Amino acid sequence: MTQGNATTPPLAEQVDDLLTCVHCGFCLPACPTYELLGDENDSPRGRIYLMTAVAEERLDAGDRFFALHLDQCLGCRACEPVCPSGVRYGHLLEHGRHTQAGSGGVLDRLARGGMNLLFANRWLQNTLWFALRLLRATRLPALLARSGRAGAVPGRFRFGMAMLAATRPQMSGGPRALRRRRRRAMELERASPDGGDGAPPDGDVVALLEGCVMSGLFRHVNRATERVVHAHGMRTVRLPSGLCCGALQAHSGELETAREMARRLIVAFEESRAELLLTNSAGCGAALKEYGDWLRDDLLFKERAAQLAGSVRDISEWLAARPSPPYKPLRERVGYDAPCHLLHAQGISDAPLDVLSRVPGLEVVPLPRSERCCGAAGMYGLARRELSEDLLQRKLFEVGEAGVQCVTTGNPGCLMQIGAGAILHRIPVHVVHPVELLDGVLEALAD
């Protein structure tokens, strides 16, 4: 990522990338917002046309028309794999939103400043996550989410409560199975020579990105990830809890903040002395793998960023390349939904299915149109409620078509979005991370 200077028109430095688009239209069928709205301005090539107009100063960056159509983009990047010209649409969208951010009003700047402050300050983050976990433990969020049918709870607030309720451990097998896994995990942790939750004392070391949302609301997934990695003969070292990768900031156009977060994470990874960095969040993995591009103009961090980017592995990607430990049979039909930033941004399609297929008795079926965005897209589900709800309704219909009682997907936003939809619409389906399924059937934790 590069920034323009005071004399360079907004987006002008991205003209070469913008002109890579030949407006062939291959992206149109792949774009969820174009499918929903049927407006050329809400297609990838339409947005590129608008960004080119801003770069050439034919359109003002502060124009509400420009802001509307960029804001309505999910950033799912489904257009990239089908583009014959190799347009880096995600890269261009981030720069377009960066340009737009510089032209926003007071409320927009305050919202962005608040987000930057929260994710840059681990103390504030920890306070927020602790408060949300306390609220979640009361079961009040689920109650509020289900009480909205009479209009007693505003829609966005109700959906937010449903998203929080969806972060509770949802592992297949019910509460008794969950308690049994927790008890066995505690036994392993007490018995472990290094206190590392059953980690092999002589295994190689990989670093695990705790993340911000993952460490705040999905700690159970992080601990499950550790146990699965340990079962594969590796030890883990945790990067600091709450250390944000900068993905949310980059997607919203806060590029300098994203770069600063990348620098902090690079330093933390170097201090871990691990050779690989594992992540269980598809959005984080996609951002981490682009650090070399983010910091290509930073002489101090350029090579270090590229080295970290080459060291990143999604947990499914890493597991698929290794022999499996013994798994206990699990007789269940599970629907797999592909996170956009795993499938489209990272190009990882088969690894999650391959890993889950190793569990005896487990039937894994990709949801119909699994490659289509569920409507989460970071904060999109709250900011663009109607469009997000349209996409979610389609996803829930596909869950019904697949005839499954469990959906698995490897990104926190997707887990919350689909899980919230199931809660709101009272659909008897639980939504889990793939590594939770694997953790639940490890022979080491089975009775």
Backbone torsions as a table, in degrees:
resi	resn	phi	psi	omega
1	MET	NA	139.8	176.5
2	THR	-128.4	161.2	179.2
3	GLN	-116.8	147.2	173.4
4	GLY	-77.1	159.1	175.4
5	ASN	-100.3	-173.6	-171.7
6	ALA	-64.7	-24.6	-176.6
7	THR	-100.5	-3.1	-178.1
8	THR	-96.6	127.1	178.3
9	PRO	-59.0	148.3	178.5
10	PRO	-52.9	139.2	177.9
11	LEU	67.2	-1.6	-176.3
12	ALA	-62.2	-32.9	-179.1
13	GLU	-71.3	-10.4	-179.9
14	GLN	-102.0	11.0	-174.6
15	VAL	-58.5	-42.8	-179.8
16	ASP	-58.0	-43.3	178.0
17	ASP	-67.8	-40.4	179.3
18	LEU	-61.6	-40.9	-177.7
19	LEU	-75.5	-6.0	174.3
20	THR	-65.3	-29.4	178.7
21	CYS	-69.4	126.6	179.0
22	VAL	-103.1	8.1	175.3
23	HIS	57.4	40.5	-177.8
24	CYS	-74.9	-26.9	178.8
25	GLY	93.3	3.2	178.0
26	PHE	-61.7	-24.5	-177.8
27	CYS	-77.0	-19.5	-172.1
28	LEU	-59.7	-49.7	-179.4
29	PRO	-66.1	-20.8	-177.8
30	ALA	-85.7	-13.3	-172.0
31	CYS	-90.0	118.3	-179.2
32	PRO	-64.1	-39.0	-177.4
33	THR	-72.3	-32.9	175.6
34	TYR	-67.0	-38.4	178.2
35	GLU	-63.0	-40.5	-178.1
36	LEU	-74.5	-43.4	-169.5
37	LEU	-100.2	-24.6	179.9
38	GLY	64.5	21.8	-178.3
39	ASP	-106.9	125.7	-179.3
40	GLU	-57.7	-31.2	178.5
41	ASN	-69.2	-15.7	176.8
42	ASP	-104.4	26.9	171.8
43	SER	-112.2	162.1	178.6
44	PRO	-58.4	-45.8	-177.9
45	ARG	-68.8	-31.0	176.4
46	GLY	-66.6	-42.9	178.1
47	ARG	-67.5	-35.9	176.3
48	ILE	-64.6	-37.9	176.6
49	TYR	-61.2	-42.8	179.0
50	LEU	-65.3	-41.8	179.0
51	MET	-65.5	-37.4	176.9
52	THR	-63.8	-39.9	178.3
53	ALA	-62.6	-37.5	177.0
54	VAL	-69.0	-42.6	-179.9
55	ALA	-61.3	-35.2	-179.4
56	GLU	-92.5	9.0	177.1
57	GLU	60.7	30.8	172.8
58	ARG	-93.1	-11.2	178.7
59	LEU	-140.4	137.4	-179.1
60	ASP	-77.8	137.1	-178.7
61	ALA	-63.3	-24.0	179.6
62	GLY	-88.2	4.1	-179.6
63	ASP	-64.6	130.9	-177.7
64	ARG	-63.7	-29.4	176.8
65	PHE	-62.5	-44.7	178.2
66	PHE	-62.9	-46.6	-178.6
67	ALA	-62.9	-42.4	-177.8
68	LEU	-57.8	-49.7	-173.1
69	HIS	-76.3	-28.1	173.0
70	LEU	-71.7	-40.1	-179.4
71	ASP	-66.1	-29.7	-178.1
72	GLN	-79.7	-4.7	176.6
73	CYS	-77.6	133.6	178.4
74	LEU	-75.1	-23.0	-174.1
75	GLY	70.6	25.8	-177.1
76	CYS	-74.3	-20.7	176.8
77	ARG	65.6	22.7	176.8
78	ALA	-65.5	-18.3	179.7
79	CYS	-74.3	-25.2	-173.2
80	GLU	-65.8	-47.8	-178.3
81	PRO	-64.3	-24.8	-177.3
82	VAL	-95.6	-0.8	-176.4
83	CYS	-81.3	117.7	-179.3
84	PRO	-71.4	-15.9	-179.1
85	SER	-96.6	-4.8	178.9
86	GLY	69.1	34.9	179.1
87	VAL	-64.8	132.1	178.4
88	ARG	-88.2	75.6	-171.8
89	TYR	-64.2	-41.9	-179.7
90	GLY	-59.4	-41.2	177.3
91	HIS	-61.4	-45.4	-178.6
92	LEU	-67.4	-39.3	179.5
93	LEU	-61.7	-41.6	178.8
94	GLU	-61.7	-41.3	178.9
95	HIS	-71.1	-34.6	176.3
96	GLY	-63.6	-42.3	179.1
97	ARG	-71.5	-29.5	174.3
98	HIS	-64.0	-43.1	177.2
99	THR	-64.3	-44.3	179.2
100	GLN	-63.2	-39.1	-178.8
101	ALA	-60.9	-35.3	-180.0
102	GLY	-69.9	-11.5	-178.8
103	SER	-112.3	7.5	-176.5
104	GLY	-75.4	168.0	-180.0
105	GLY	-83.6	-172.3	-175.9
106	VAL	-64.0	-45.9	-178.5
107	LEU	-63.4	-39.1	178.7
108	ASP	-63.5	-43.6	-180.0
109	ARG	-66.6	-37.7	177.9
110	LEU	-64.6	-42.0	179.5
111	ALA	-63.5	-42.8	179.4
112	ARG	-67.3	-40.7	178.7
113	GLY	-62.6	-39.3	177.9
114	GLY	-64.7	-41.9	178.3
115	MET	-63.2	-43.8	179.7
116	ASN	-62.2	-42.7	-179.4
117	LEU	-63.7	-43.3	-178.1
118	LEU	-62.9	-50.7	-173.2
119	PHE	-80.1	-13.7	176.5
120	ALA	-89.2	-15.5	-175.8
121	ASN	-113.9	107.6	-175.4
122	ARG	-66.8	-29.8	179.2
123	TRP	-65.0	-45.1	178.0
124	LEU	-63.3	-41.9	178.1
125	GLN	-59.2	-51.0	-176.8
126	ASN	-60.1	-38.2	178.1
127	THR	-63.5	-44.8	179.9
128	LEU	-63.7	-48.5	-177.5
129	TRP	-63.0	-39.1	179.3
130	PHE	-62.1	-43.5	179.2
131	ALA	-63.5	-41.1	179.8
132	LEU	-68.1	-37.6	177.4
133	ARG	-65.9	-38.1	176.2
134	LEU	-62.4	-44.9	178.8
135	LEU	-62.3	-42.4	179.4
136	ARG	-61.2	-38.0	-177.8
137	ALA	-65.7	-22.1	179.5
138	THR	-76.5	-12.1	-174.7
139	ARG	67.2	6.0	178.9
140	LEU	-64.0	-40.0	179.5
141	PRO	-55.7	-43.8	179.3
142	ALA	-64.7	-38.4	179.0
143	LEU	-64.9	-44.5	179.2
144	LEU	-65.4	-38.7	180.0
145	ALA	-62.0	-37.9	-176.4
146	ARG	-86.6	-8.1	-177.5
147	SER	-91.1	-1.3	-172.6
148	GLY	-77.9	-5.1	-176.8
149	ARG	-65.5	-28.2	178.9
150	ALA	-88.5	5.8	178.7
151	GLY	81.2	12.2	-176.5
152	ALA	-74.3	-24.1	-176.4
153	VAL	-121.0	127.5	178.5
154	PRO	-56.6	147.8	-172.7
155	GLY	-57.0	-50.8	-177.6
156	ARG	-65.2	-41.2	178.5
157	PHE	-64.4	-42.4	179.1
158	ARG	-60.5	-44.0	179.9
159	PHE	-67.0	-38.8	176.6
160	GLY	-59.7	-40.6	177.3
161	MET	-65.3	-38.5	178.1
162	ALA	-65.1	-38.9	177.4
163	MET	-62.8	-41.8	178.7
164	LEU	-65.1	-42.8	178.6
165	ALA	-61.9	-31.8	-178.1
166	ALA	-72.0	-10.6	179.7
167	THR	-84.9	-4.8	175.9
168	ARG	-65.0	148.6	176.1
169	PRO	-54.3	127.5	-174.5
170	GLN	-121.0	20.3	-170.6
171	MET	-57.7	138.6	176.4
172	SER	-55.7	140.2	177.6
173	GLY	116.4	-13.1	174.3
174	GLY	86.5	179.1	-176.1
175	PRO	-60.3	-37.2	-178.7
176	ARG	-64.2	-42.5	178.4
177	ALA	-64.3	-38.6	179.2
178	LEU	-64.9	-44.4	179.0
179	ARG	-63.3	-38.5	179.9
180	ARG	-64.0	-42.4	178.7
181	ARG	-64.2	-41.1	179.1
182	ARG	-63.4	-41.5	-180.0
183	ARG	-64.1	-44.0	179.6
184	ARG	-66.2	-38.1	179.1
185	ALA	-63.5	-39.7	178.2
186	MET	-66.1	-37.1	177.7
187	GLU	-64.1	-43.3	178.4
188	LEU	-63.6	-39.9	-178.4
189	GLU	-64.6	-41.5	179.2
190	ARG	-67.5	-32.3	-178.2
191	ALA	-83.5	-13.2	-175.2
192	SER	-71.2	133.1	-179.8
193	PRO	-58.6	-32.1	-177.1
194	ASP	-108.6	12.3	179.3
195	GLY	65.9	22.8	-171.9
196	GLY	-104.4	43.2	174.3
197	ASP	58.1	43.0	176.1
198	GLY	82.5	17.0	-178.8
199	ALA	-69.0	139.6	176.3
200	PRO	-64.9	132.1	-174.2
201	PRO	-66.8	-25.2	-174.4
202	ASP	-111.9	10.9	-177.6
203	GLY	-76.3	160.8	172.6
204	ASP	-65.4	162.0	-173.5
205	VAL	-111.3	133.8	170.9
206	VAL	-124.2	148.9	177.2
207	ALA	-90.4	142.0	177.7
208	LEU	-114.4	123.9	176.1
209	LEU	-76.7	114.1	178.1
210	GLU	-69.0	-38.3	177.8
211	GLY	78.0	178.5	179.7
212	CYS	-94.1	-65.6	178.7
213	VAL	-65.3	-38.1	-179.1
214	MET	-64.7	-44.4	179.9
215	SER	-74.4	-27.0	-178.1
216	GLY	-78.8	-43.0	-173.1
217	LEU	-122.6	-12.1	-178.0
218	PHE	-125.7	43.4	178.5
219	ARG	-59.8	-33.9	179.8
220	HIS	-62.2	-31.8	177.4
221	VAL	-73.3	-39.7	177.3
222	ASN	-61.8	-43.6	-179.8
223	ARG	-69.1	-36.0	175.7
224	ALA	-63.6	-39.1	178.1
225	THR	-61.1	-43.9	178.1
226	GLU	-59.3	-46.9	-176.9
227	ARG	-63.6	-38.4	178.6
228	VAL	-68.2	-40.6	177.3
229	VAL	-63.3	-42.6	178.7
230	HIS	-62.3	-37.6	178.8
231	ALA	-65.3	-18.9	176.6
232	HIS	-93.4	13.1	173.9
233	GLY	83.8	15.8	-178.7
234	MET	-116.7	148.9	172.1
235	ARG	-95.5	157.0	-179.4
236	THR	-123.6	146.7	169.4
237	VAL	-121.7	133.6	-176.0
238	ARG	-89.8	129.4	167.9
239	LEU	-71.2	156.6	-174.3
240	PRO	-51.9	136.7	178.9
241	SER	-62.3	137.9	178.4
242	GLY	86.0	-2.2	178.8
243	LEU	-70.9	113.3	-172.7
244	CYS	-89.6	142.2	-178.7
245	CYS	-81.2	-17.5	-180.0
246	GLY	95.6	3.6	-176.8
247	ALA	-61.6	-47.6	-178.5
248	LEU	-61.0	-38.6	-179.8
249	GLN	-67.8	-43.2	179.6
250	ALA	-63.2	-42.6	-178.7
251	HIS	-64.2	-28.9	-179.3
252	SER	-92.9	2.0	176.5
253	GLY	93.3	3.3	178.7
254	GLU	-86.5	72.1	-169.6
255	LEU	-70.4	-38.9	-179.6
256	GLU	-66.2	-39.7	176.5
257	THR	-64.0	-41.2	178.5
258	ALA	-61.3	-41.6	179.5
259	ARG	-64.5	-40.3	-179.9
260	GLU	-65.3	-39.0	176.5
261	MET	-66.0	-35.7	177.0
262	ALA	-63.1	-41.6	179.6
263	ARG	-61.6	-42.9	179.4
264	ARG	-62.5	-41.2	-178.1
265	LEU	-69.5	-37.0	177.8
266	ILE	-60.2	-45.5	179.1
267	VAL	-61.6	-43.7	179.9
268	ALA	-63.4	-39.8	179.1
269	PHE	-66.9	-41.5	178.4
270	GLU	-62.4	-38.8	-180.0
271	GLU	-69.7	-23.2	178.8
272	SER	-71.8	-22.8	-179.2
273	ARG	62.5	19.0	175.7
274	ALA	-84.8	155.9	179.5
275	GLU	-93.0	-25.2	179.8
276	LEU	-124.0	148.4	176.0
277	LEU	-118.3	114.9	-179.2
278	LEU	-97.3	142.6	174.5
279	THR	-136.2	143.9	177.5
280	ASN	-107.4	14.7	177.8
281	SER	-118.1	117.7	-176.8
282	ALA	-61.1	-39.0	179.7
283	GLY	-64.4	-41.5	177.5
284	CYS	-65.0	-43.7	-179.1
285	GLY	-60.1	-41.9	179.2
286	ALA	-63.0	-40.6	179.2
287	ALA	-67.6	-45.6	-178.5
288	LEU	-59.2	-38.8	-178.3
289	LYS	-72.3	-7.6	178.6
290	GLU	-107.6	9.1	-179.2
291	TYR	-58.7	-36.2	179.7
292	GLY	-59.6	-35.8	177.4
293	ASP	-76.7	-40.5	179.8
294	TRP	-57.1	-41.2	-171.5
295	LEU	-113.0	28.2	-175.8
296	ARG	-67.5	-20.0	179.4
297	ASP	-101.1	5.9	178.9
298	ASP	-97.8	106.3	-174.2
299	LEU	-62.0	-32.6	-178.1
300	LEU	-75.8	-33.5	-172.5
301	PHE	-112.1	-4.8	-174.2
302	LYS	-54.2	-56.3	-177.6
303	GLU	-69.3	-36.4	-180.0
304	ARG	-66.3	-37.7	178.4
305	ALA	-65.9	-42.7	178.8
306	ALA	-64.0	-37.2	179.6
307	GLN	-66.7	-43.1	177.8
308	LEU	-63.7	-44.4	-178.7
309	ALA	-56.5	-37.3	179.3
310	GLY	-76.7	-10.1	-178.8
311	SER	-98.0	-3.4	-173.7
312	VAL	-84.4	136.3	174.2
313	ARG	-136.3	132.0	167.0
314	ASP	-66.7	147.9	-175.7
315	ILE	-58.6	-37.8	179.0
316	SER	-68.0	-37.3	178.0
317	GLU	-62.8	-42.5	-178.9
318	TRP	-69.8	-44.4	-178.5
319	LEU	-65.9	-36.9	-177.8
320	ALA	-64.5	-23.8	-177.7
321	ALA	-90.1	2.2	-176.2
322	ARG	-124.8	152.3	174.7
323	PRO	-63.5	146.5	-177.1
324	SER	-87.8	147.6	168.8
325	PRO	-75.2	171.5	178.1
326	PRO	-68.2	134.5	177.9
327	TYR	-113.9	143.6	173.6
328	LYS	-75.1	140.6	179.5
329	PRO	-59.5	144.3	177.0
330	LEU	-135.1	111.7	-178.7
331	ARG	-89.5	91.7	-179.4
332	GLU	-156.5	149.2	175.3
333	ARG	-102.2	120.1	-173.0
334	VAL	-120.7	134.8	175.5
335	GLY	-93.9	131.2	179.0
336	TYR	-103.4	128.7	175.0
337	ASP	-115.6	126.2	-174.1
338	ALA	-80.8	121.0	174.1
339	PRO	-63.6	136.9	-176.7
340	CYS	-56.7	-41.6	-175.2
341	HIS	-81.1	-4.5	169.7
342	LEU	-91.8	-47.1	-175.9
343	LEU	-77.5	-54.4	-173.4
344	HIS	-82.7	-43.6	-175.6
345	ALA	-80.4	-39.4	-177.8
346	GLN	-101.7	-12.7	179.1
347	GLY	71.4	24.6	-179.5
348	ILE	-100.9	110.8	-176.5
349	SER	-117.3	-44.0	-171.7
350	ASP	-89.8	-25.4	-172.2
351	ALA	-56.8	-49.3	-179.7
352	PRO	-61.0	-40.1	179.7
353	LEU	-67.1	-38.8	179.3
354	ASP	-63.3	-46.3	-177.8
355	VAL	-64.5	-45.3	-178.7
356	LEU	-68.2	-28.5	-179.9
357	SER	-67.9	-12.6	-179.7
358	ARG	-79.2	-11.1	179.0
359	VAL	-82.0	119.0	-178.4
360	PRO	-59.2	132.6	175.7
361	GLY	84.4	-13.1	-177.6
362	LEU	-81.6	123.3	177.0
363	GLU	-101.2	114.8	-177.8
364	VAL	-111.0	123.7	179.9
365	VAL	-125.0	127.8	173.6
366	PRO	-62.5	135.8	176.7
367	LEU	-62.2	149.3	171.9
368	PRO	-54.6	133.1	-177.4
369	ARG	55.7	41.7	178.5
370	SER	-57.4	-26.2	-177.8
371	GLU	-76.6	-7.5	-177.1
372	ARG	-86.8	140.1	-178.0
373	CYS	-61.7	142.1	178.4
374	CYS	-84.1	-9.2	178.7
375	GLY	100.0	4.2	-178.8
376	ALA	-71.8	-70.4	173.6
377	ALA	48.8	56.9	179.3
378	GLY	69.8	-120.0	-179.6
379	MET	-91.6	6.8	-176.3
380	TYR	-59.2	-37.7	-177.4
381	GLY	-60.9	-26.5	177.2
382	LEU	-96.1	-36.2	-175.9
383	ALA	-76.2	-38.6	-178.3
384	ARG	-119.6	67.1	-169.4
385	ARG	-58.3	-44.9	-174.6
386	GLU	-66.9	-46.5	179.3
387	LEU	-64.9	-42.5	179.5
388	SER	-62.4	-40.7	-179.8
389	GLU	-65.5	-37.7	176.8
390	ASP	-59.0	-45.4	179.8
391	LEU	-68.1	-37.9	179.3
392	LEU	-65.2	-42.1	179.1
393	GLN	-59.0	-40.6	178.4
394	ARG	-64.9	-40.4	179.9
395	LYS	-64.9	-42.1	179.7
396	LEU	-66.0	-35.6	175.1
397	PHE	-62.2	-39.7	179.7
398	GLU	-68.1	-33.0	173.9
399	VAL	-60.8	-43.9	177.8
400	GLY	-64.4	-39.0	178.4
401	GLU	-61.8	-36.7	-177.5
402	ALA	-74.9	-18.3	178.5
403	GLY	66.6	45.6	-178.1
404	VAL	-117.4	155.1	175.3
405	GLN	-107.9	0.0	179.5
406	CYS	-141.1	135.2	175.0
407	VAL	-120.2	136.5	178.3
408	THR	-124.0	138.3	-178.9
409	THR	-156.5	149.2	-169.3
410	GLY	-105.0	43.2	177.7
411	ASN	-148.8	136.4	-175.4
412	PRO	-61.8	-39.7	179.3
413	GLY	-61.3	-41.8	178.8
414	CYS	-67.0	-40.5	177.9
415	LEU	-59.5	-43.4	-179.3
416	MET	-71.9	-40.3	-177.5
417	GLN	-64.8	-53.8	-177.9
418	ILE	-69.4	-38.4	177.6
419	GLY	-62.8	-41.6	177.8
420	ALA	-64.2	-40.4	178.0
421	GLY	-61.5	-40.2	178.7
422	ALA	-64.5	-37.9	179.1
423	ILE	-68.5	-48.3	-177.0
424	LEU	-63.0	-39.9	-176.2
425	HIS	-97.5	9.1	175.7
426	ARG	53.4	46.3	178.5
427	ILE	-93.1	125.2	-176.7
428	PRO	-75.8	71.1	178.9
429	VAL	-140.7	137.4	174.8
430	HIS	-106.0	146.3	-173.6
431	VAL	-116.6	122.7	-174.0
432	VAL	-133.8	158.6	172.7
433	HIS	-77.5	144.1	179.7
434	PRO	-54.2	-35.6	-177.2
435	VAL	-69.7	-24.0	175.2
436	GLU	-66.6	-40.2	177.5
437	LEU	-62.1	-44.5	-179.8
438	LEU	-64.6	-42.5	179.6
439	ASP	-61.0	-38.3	-176.3
440	GLY	-69.1	-18.6	-176.8
441	VAL	-117.1	12.9	173.7
442	LEU	-61.4	131.6	179.3
443	GLU	-57.9	-32.7	-178.3
444	ALA	-64.9	-23.6	-178.4
445	LEU	-107.7	-1.3	-176.9
446	ALA	-85.6	153.4	176.2
447	ASP	-70.4	NA	NA
